[in-house]
Amino acid sequence: MAKNKKHLTKSKDQVFLGVFGGIADYFGLDETLVRVIGILIFVFTGFFPLGVFYLLAALVMPEYNGNKTNNDDNIVDGEFREK
């Protein structure tokens, strides 16, 4: 079996643009914790470092698509594929 590659995408549960949620999903962390840490860094360092990174990441990161690949279009969620 081929390993599923992790892809960094915006979060499916977006609060603003989905960047912090997407980072939390990618690394397997709690989304609220990552968002709070991001807001604290934003407040204590000012807009420039984190604000610019956040906006660039929001432009570059693809939207969440449900982790479906081209081969999974005909599979109903919750069912197994017959071999």
C-alpha positions as CSV (number, residue, x, y, z in Angstrom):
1,M,0.0,0.0,0.0
2,A,1.2,3.5,-0.8
3,K,1.6,5.9,2.1
4,N,-0.8,8.8,2.1
5,K,1.2,12.0,1.9
6,K,0.2,14.8,4.2
7,H,-0.7,18.1,2.5
8,L,-0.6,21.4,4.1
9,T,-4.0,23.0,3.4
10,K,-6.3,25.5,5.0
11,S,-8.5,24.3,7.7
12,K,-12.0,23.0,7.1
13,D,-13.0,24.8,10.3
14,Q,-11.8,28.3,9.3
15,V,-12.0,31.1,11.8
16,F,-10.4,33.8,9.6
17,L,-8.5,32.5,6.6
18,G,-7.8,28.9,7.9
19,V,-4.0,29.2,8.1
20,F,-3.5,28.4,11.8
21,G,-6.1,25.7,11.7
22,G,-4.4,24.1,8.7
23,I,-1.0,24.2,10.4
24,A,-2.6,22.6,13.5
25,D,-4.1,19.8,11.3
26,Y,-0.8,19.2,9.5
27,F,1.2,18.8,12.7
28,G,-1.6,17.0,14.7
29,L,-2.0,19.8,17.3
30,D,-5.0,21.4,18.9
31,E,-6.4,24.1,16.6
32,T,-7.3,26.4,19.5
33,L,-3.8,26.2,21.0
34,V,-2.2,27.0,17.7
35,R,-4.6,29.9,17.2
36,V,-4.0,31.3,20.7
37,I,-0.2,31.0,20.3
38,G,-0.4,32.7,16.9
39,I,-2.5,35.6,18.3
40,L,-0.1,36.0,21.2
41,I,2.9,36.2,18.8
42,F,1.0,38.6,16.6
43,V,0.2,40.9,19.6
44,F,3.7,40.9,21.1
45,T,5.7,41.2,17.9
46,G,3.4,43.5,15.9
47,F,2.0,43.1,12.5
48,F,5.2,42.7,10.4
49,P,6.6,39.2,11.1
50,L,3.5,37.1,11.7
51,G,1.0,39.3,9.8
52,V,3.0,39.1,6.6
53,F,3.6,35.4,7.0
54,Y,-0.1,34.8,7.7
55,L,-1.2,36.7,4.6
56,L,1.4,35.1,2.3
57,A,0.4,31.6,3.7
58,A,-3.3,32.4,3.1
59,L,-2.5,33.2,-0.5
60,V,-0.3,30.2,-1.1
61,M,-2.1,27.4,0.8
62,P,-4.7,25.5,-1.1
63,E,-8.3,25.1,0.2
64,Y,-9.3,22.0,2.1
65,N,-10.9,19.5,-0.3
66,G,-11.8,16.7,2.0
67,N,-8.6,14.7,1.3
68,K,-10.1,13.1,-1.8
69,T,-7.9,12.0,-4.6
70,N,-8.9,11.4,-8.2
71,N,-9.4,7.7,-7.5
72,D,-11.8,8.3,-4.6
73,D,-14.6,10.2,-6.5
74,N,-16.8,7.1,-6.8
75,I,-16.4,6.0,-3.1
76,V,-19.1,6.9,-0.6
77,D,-17.7,8.0,2.7
78,G,-17.7,5.3,5.3
79,E,-17.6,2.4,2.9
80,F,-14.6,0.3,2.0
81,R,-13.4,-0.3,-1.5
82,E,-13.6,-3.9,-2.8
83,K,-10.4,-5.3,-4.2
